């Protein structure tokens, strides 16, 4: 890694400090030899993060040739059950990196390099950093085959371009051509009283405004009566020409009486700031209505770099007796746009509907720590875990604790601890901390165990309790039976599952030799590919050991016969 950083440090610095407009237009080529139709766009709003690349449809198929977008070398190989699944990173001489995710398999020379190290480590999940020159690739060279691995919702290729500081950038800026003649869609507009005495339409609460279509394709609203410091929020998506998917927009601009108020665009961001998406959207509204409303004003301490030309944090000071014209324009990368005009009448009201404010015995500031303990259960919230000052709704209920509401986002892990000193050791071994869903169903929360105390870190408010799991995982063969000849099989498949604490690990051997099995969590299937060349005998003894998160173990053994 030292050689890698010294070799490219100079180029990285140049790229990182270059103007974002100065990006090469003809350097990168399409990674697939099919028309590029997207299911996801750069910067698209996802759960707790911005989408870092383009999701390119693969015609509902797997196994399409994925080609290096430009000359370079494989600088990173990351194989994981979740996330990007099987992913390749290509470092290019100009300092940029391209990323290819959710792959089915890698090109032969890269696959050989990978499997040698997986077998040496005896692990499917692995992260490798080849040296420059170990795995060189040319532009247009097949480096992998498209798939559906990791956190993919269907076959596609996830494609990124990152700058020298490993910040993802919009690939369309580099000349990656995506057909789009459709205007963005606006399906919601909201006004927010922000200041202490502010109100909109005689209310201190968030107000949904009715969008009135105009003949030119734009929208207007009824006159908004307001006073004090207010802001707006918009629910908007974009659709490309050849796909029905609701994607993210490229740019949102707002002006007041013809003067720019704020502008946000999705050209580049850093992974370190991605979770601050929860600061951009109205998280409470999203949590309850599953629709992301982007606030056109900045909350205090919002560090997002996607904002440009922001005046007064995008907030409007509306004075009694004055009229205003607020205009929002939403634009996609191709310049298709949608305009919304909002007339505002400054009108003070002495009779307003107040905000719904829940005041409790527990209050904390976002920039201070908070801790509480009761009934052997403790809660610790570090500073800057919350996005804003909050009254906390905390309720201790025997061996269960309710920690506020899940419609409030957390930026960092909070810690929840349980005193288990009075629980017998044998019983503790099978216990874990679980979060209860709305129906009371427990889900495993990573549990750290000490003799007298269990703790978990979580970024989700909700109800937490201790749960016991005494049942081992289940194992079921899919494409073979004990004692069967399977010479016609290309692989060995087994389904594994655990109905409570979840799968922690697995280990498979044939005739005492470890074999690589790929875990596809979406269908609970383990697969061994016979082309690995480990299974060479006619008579084979298969053994699979599966362990759940509290140490329950199930072992499956079977004999199969195969002519190679």
JOPENOR-V995707 format. One record per residue. N is the residue number from 1. PHI is phi as a letter, one per 20 degrees, with the letter a starting at -180 (NA if undefined). PSI is psi in radians with two decimals (none if undefined). NEAR is the number of other C-alpha atoms within 10 Angstrom. Layout:
BEGIN
n = <N:N>
phi = <PHI:PHI>
psi = <PSI:PSI>
near = <NEAR:NEAR>
END
This chain:
BEGIN
n = <1:2:3:4:5:6:7:8:9:10:11:12:13:14:15:16:17:18:19:20:21:22:23:24:25:26:27:28:29:30:31:32:33:34:35:36:37:38:39:40:41:42:43:44:45:46:47:48:49:50:51:52:53:54:55:56:57:58:59:60:61:62:63:64:65:66:67:68:69:70:71:72:73:74:75:76:77:78:79:80:81:82:83:84:85:86:87:88:89:90:91:92:93:94:95:96:97:98:99:100:101:102:103:104:105:106:107:108:109:110:111:112:113:114:115:116:117:118:119:120:121:122:123:124:125:126:127:128:129:130:131:132:133:134:135:136:137:138:139:140:141:142:143:144:145:146:147:148:149:150:151:152:153:154:155:156:157:158:159:160:161:162:163:164:165:166:167:168:169:170:171:172:173:174:175:176:177:178:179:180:181:182:183:184:185:186:187:188:189:190:191:192:193:194:195:196:197:198:199:200:201:202:203:204:205:206:207:208:209:210:211:212:213:214:215:216:217:218:219:220:221:222:223:224:225:226:227:228:229:230:231:232:233:234:235:236:237:238:239:240:241:242:243:244:245:246:247:248:249:250:251:252:253:254:255:256:257:258:259:260:261:262:263:264:265:266:267:268:269:270:271:272:273:274:275:276:277:278:279:280:281:282:283:284:285:286:287:288:289:290:291:292:293:294:295:296:297:298:299:300:301:302:303:304:305:306:307:308:309:310:311:312:313:314:315:316:317:318:319:320:321:322:323:324:325:326:327:328:329:330:331:332:333:334:335:336:337:338:339:340:341:342:343:344:345:346:347:348:349:350:351:352:353:354:355:356:357:358:359:360:361:362:363:364:365:366:367:368:369:370:371:372:373:374:375:376:377:378:379:380:381:382:383:384:385:386:387:388:389:390:391:392:393:394:395:396:397:398:399:400:401:402:403:404:405:406:407:408:409:410:411:412:413:414:415:416:417:418:419:420:421:422:423:424:425:426:427:428:429:430:431:432:433:434:435:436:437:438:439:440:441:442:443:444:445:446:447:448:449:450:451:452:453:454:455:456:457:458:459:460:461:462:463:464:465:466:467:468:469:470:471:472:473:474:475:476:477:478:479:480:481:482:483:484:485:486:487:488:489:490:491:492:493:494:495:496:497:498:499:500:501:502:503:504:505:506:507:508:509:510:511:512:513:514:515:516:517:518:519:520:521:522:523:524:525:526:527:528:529:530:531:532:533:534:535:536:537:538:539:540:541:542:543:544:545:546:547:548:549:550:551:552:553:554:555:556:557:558:559:560:561:562:563:564>
phi = <NA:f:f:g:f:f:f:d:g:f:f:g:f:f:f:f:e:f:f:f:f:e:d:f:e:c:e:e:d:f:e:c:e:c:g:e:d:d:d:b:d:f:m:g:f:d:f:m:a:e:f:e:b:d:e:e:f:d:l:m:d:d:n:f:f:d:d:f:f:b:f:r:b:f:e:b:c:c:d:b:f:d:l:f:m:e:c:d:c:d:e:d:g:e:n:e:c:d:c:c:d:m:f:e:b:e:f:g:f:f:f:f:g:f:f:g:e:f:f:f:e:l:b:f:f:b:c:c:c:g:f:g:n:f:c:f:c:d:g:n:f:f:d:a:c:f:b:b:e:m:e:e:e:r:g:a:d:e:c:c:c:d:e:f:e:m:e:f:c:f:f:f:f:e:n:f:e:c:f:a:c:e:f:g:d:d:c:a:c:c:d:c:f:d:f:g:d:f:b:c:l:m:b:e:e:g:c:e:d:e:e:d:f:d:f:e:n:e:c:c:c:f:g:e:e:b:b:n:e:c:b:c:c:c:d:b:c:c:c:f:f:d:b:e:f:e:d:e:e:e:b:c:c:c:c:c:l:n:d:g:d:a:b:c:b:d:d:a:b:d:f:f:d:f:f:f:g:f:e:f:e:f:f:f:f:f:f:e:c:l:c:e:d:e:f:e:b:e:f:g:m:e:e:g:e:f:e:c:l:e:d:l:l:m:e:d:e:e:d:f:n:d:d:c:c:d:c:d:c:d:c:e:f:e:n:f:b:c:d:c:d:c:f:c:d:f:b:f:c:e:c:d:f:f:f:e:d:e:d:c:f:d:c:b:e:f:d:c:e:c:b:b:b:a:l:m:d:c:c:c:d:f:f:m:f:e:e:b:f:b:f:d:e:c:c:e:c:m:e:c:c:e:d:l:c:f:e:d:f:c:e:c:f:d:d:d:c:c:f:d:f:e:e:g:g:f:f:f:g:d:d:b:e:c:e:e:e:f:d:n:f:e:c:f:d:g:d:d:d:c:g:d:b:d:c:b:d:b:d:c:f:q:e:c:b:e:c:d:c:d:d:f:f:e:c:b:f:d:d:b:c:g:n:e:e:c:f:e:f:e:b:d:c:c:e:c:b:b:e:c:f:n:f:d:b:b:b:c:c:c:l:n:e:f:c:f:c:e:e:d:f:f:c:l:d:d:c:d:e:f:f:f:m:e:e:c:e:f:e:c:d:e:c:c:d:c:c:e:f:d:n:f:c:c:c:d:c:b:d:c:d:b:e:e>
psi = <-0.60:-0.75:-0.72:-0.87:-0.65:-0.61:-0.69:0.06:-0.76:-0.80:-0.73:-0.78:-0.75:-0.79:-0.78:-0.60:-0.05:2.73:2.46:-0.35:-0.44:1.15:2.51:2.38:-0.38:0.21:-0.76:2.39:2.89:2.40:-0.16:2.55:0.82:2.80:2.32:1.86:2.28:2.54:-0.26:2.48:2.90:2.39:-0.04:2.46:2.07:-3.13:1.92:0.23:2.80:2.49:2.28:0.00:-2.73:2.34:1.92:2.15:2.52:0.64:0.53:0.19:2.83:2.81:0.18:2.56:2.18:2.18:2.56:2.23:-0.40:2.92:2.55:-2.62:2.68:1.96:-0.27:2.42:2.14:2.13:2.10:2.78:-0.58:-2.78:-2.25:-0.01:-2.13:2.10:2.51:2.51:2.21:2.10:2.30:2.66:-0.42:0.10:-0.27:2.80:2.38:2.56:2.42:1.99:2.87:0.59:2.63:-0.85:2.92:2.85:2.67:-0.84:-0.57:-0.68:-0.73:-0.77:-0.78:-0.90:-0.58:-0.71:-0.54:-0.74:-0.62:-0.68:-0.26:0.94:2.34:-0.83:2.23:2.65:2.19:2.59:1.43:2.58:2.71:2.26:-0.29:-0.79:1.21:2.56:2.62:2.74:2.28:-0.09:2.40:2.12:-0.25:-3.12:2.37:2.65:-2.58:0.51:2.84:-2.60:0.82:2.43:0.14:2.85:2.18:2.97:2.17:2.15:2.25:2.71:2.18:2.58:-3.07:-0.27:0.27:0.51:2.22:2.46:2.74:1.99:-0.44:-0.40:-0.35:0.20:0.09:1.98:2.18:2.17:2.26:1.97:0.10:2.50:2.64:2.80:2.26:2.06:0.24:2.42:2.35:2.56:2.44:1.99:2.20:-0.89:2.83:-0.73:0.15:2.65:2.68:2.17:0.86:0.49:2.53:0.03:2.79:2.37:2.22:2.25:2.51:2.20:2.21:1.93:2.48:2.83:-0.49:0.12:-0.16:-3.14:2.70:3.10:2.90:2.73:2.29:2.12:2.14:2.88:2.51:-2.86:2.08:2.95:3.04:2.81:2.64:2.40:2.04:2.56:2.96:2.58:2.26:2.94:-0.61:0.24:2.60:-0.08:2.48:1.88:3.09:2.71:2.95:-0.68:2.48:2.21:2.51:2.50:2.71:2.07:0.67:-0.12:2.34:2.40:-0.79:2.79:2.26:2.45:2.71:1.33:-0.68:2.58:3.00:2.64:-0.50:-0.47:-0.06:-0.68:-0.32:-0.01:-0.60:-0.28:-0.49:-0.71:2.83:1.61:-0.66:-0.73:-0.72:-0.76:-0.60:-0.36:-0.07:0.61:2.24:2.01:2.05:2.14:2.32:0.54:2.70:2.23:2.78:2.42:0.36:1.98:0.10:2.37:-0.05:-0.17:2.44:2.65:0.84:2.19:2.18:0.68:0.38:0.04:2.57:2.33:1.84:2.15:2.54:2.31:-0.07:2.63:2.57:2.72:1.92:2.24:2.31:2.31:2.20:2.29:2.45:3.12:-0.53:0.00:-0.01:2.41:2.86:2.31:2.41:2.21:2.21:1.89:2.38:2.28:2.08:2.02:1.93:2.42:2.34:0.04:1.52:2.65:2.12:2.86:2.67:1.83:2.12:1.91:2.29:-3.09:-0.16:2.05:2.42:2.57:2.58:-0.50:0.35:2.72:2.75:2.39:2.62:2.61:2.40:2.47:0.58:0.18:2.30:2.63:2.33:2.18:1.98:2.84:2.57:0.27:-0.59:2.70:-0.35:2.87:2.42:2.38:2.24:2.30:1.76:2.28:2.13:2.15:1.41:-2.06:0.26:2.54:2.32:2.06:1.60:-2.66:2.49:0.06:0.15:2.15:2.71:2.39:-0.58:2.87:2.37:2.83:2.29:2.20:2.59:2.29:2.06:0.34:-0.46:0.01:2.32:2.52:-0.80:-0.62:-0.67:-0.57:-0.52:0.22:2.71:2.89:2.29:2.58:2.33:2.28:-3.05:-0.38:0.13:0.13:2.22:2.53:2.46:2.29:2.21:2.10:2.18:2.19:2.25:2.82:-0.64:-0.02:2.31:2.42:2.73:2.60:2.37:2.62:0.50:2.12:2.78:-2.87:2.33:2.53:3.02:2.37:2.53:2.48:1.93:0.03:2.34:2.85:2.78:2.58:2.27:2.11:2.56:-0.92:0.44:2.84:2.79:2.23:0.15:2.56:2.25:0.69:-0.48:-0.15:2.43:-0.27:3.02:2.17:2.42:2.42:2.35:2.58:2.81:2.21:0.09:-1.37:-0.40:2.81:2.28:-0.75:2.89:2.72:2.21:2.47:2.68:2.11:0.67:-0.11:2.33:2.38:2.56:2.17:2.21:2.23:2.08:1.75:-0.38:-0.45:0.25:0.67:2.34:2.35:2.26:2.24:2.10:-0.32:-0.16:-0.40:0.23:-0.67:1.82:-0.27:2.79:-0.83:2.22:2.32:1.97:2.37:2.27:2.20:2.15:2.30:2.37:-3.10:-0.12:0.19:0.07:2.37:2.41:2.42:2.29:2.32:2.45:2.74:2.38:2.77:2.50:2.33:2.20:none>
near = <11:7:10:14:10:10:13:16:15:12:15:20:14:14:19:16:11:12:9:13:9:10:15:11:12:10:14:20:18:19:24:21:12:13:15:20:21:25:21:24:28:25:26:21:23:16:11:16:16:23:21:29:26:26:24:23:22:22:13:10:13:18:15:20:19:23:22:28:27:25:18:24:22:26:23:17:21:18:26:20:17:17:15:22:22:26:26:26:22:25:25:21:15:18:21:23:25:26:24:29:29:30:28:20:18:22:16:12:10:18:13:13:17:20:17:12:15:19:15:10:11:17:18:19:16:16:15:16:14:17:16:16:11:13:15:18:21:14:17:19:17:19:25:25:20:27:26:25:30:23:17:20:10:16:22:27:33:27:22:22:26:23:24:22:16:17:18:25:24:23:22:18:17:18:16:17:15:17:14:18:15:16:21:25:18:18:13:16:21:18:22:24:25:22:16:9:15:22:32:29:21:20:19:22:19:20:19:14:16:14:18:12:12:10:6:8:11:16:19:17:16:13:16:20:20:28:27:21:19:22:21:24:23:22:17:22:22:26:23:23:15:15:14:11:16:18:23:22:25:25:19:23:21:24:18:18:12:11:11:17:24:23:22:19:20:22:20:20:21:19:15:9:15:19:20:20:20:25:22:21:20:20:22:18:15:14:14:10:9:10:17:24:22:22:21:28:26:20:16:10:11:17:12:19:15:17:21:13:13:18:16:12:17:24:23:22:17:22:16:15:10:11:17:18:14:19:21:24:17:27:22:25:18:16:15:15:22:20:20:22:20:21:18:21:21:19:21:21:17:9:9:16:13:12:12:8:7:9:11:11:8:13:13:17:16:18:14:13:14:16:14:12:13:13:13:14:22:17:19:16:20:16:17:18:19:23:22:18:13:17:16:16:15:18:13:17:13:11:14:19:23:17:18:17:15:16:16:19:22:22:19:18:17:21:16:24:22:25:17:19:14:8:11:9:12:8:11:21:16:18:21:24:26:23:23:17:12:9:6:9:10:19:18:19:18:15:18:13:18:12:12:13:14:21:21:21:16:17:15:19:17:19:23:25:21:18:18:16:20:15:17:23:24:18:19:14:16:13:11:18:13:13:13:12:16:16:13:9:13:11:16:17:20:19:17:20:18:20:13:21:28:17:23:14:12:18:16:21:19:21:16:11:13:18:26:22:22:19:24:19:17:14:10:14:19:20:16:19:17:16:9:15:9:17:20:14:13:12:16:18:17:20:19:18:16:23:20:24:23:23:20:19:18:17:16:15:13:16:17:18:16:16:12:11>
END
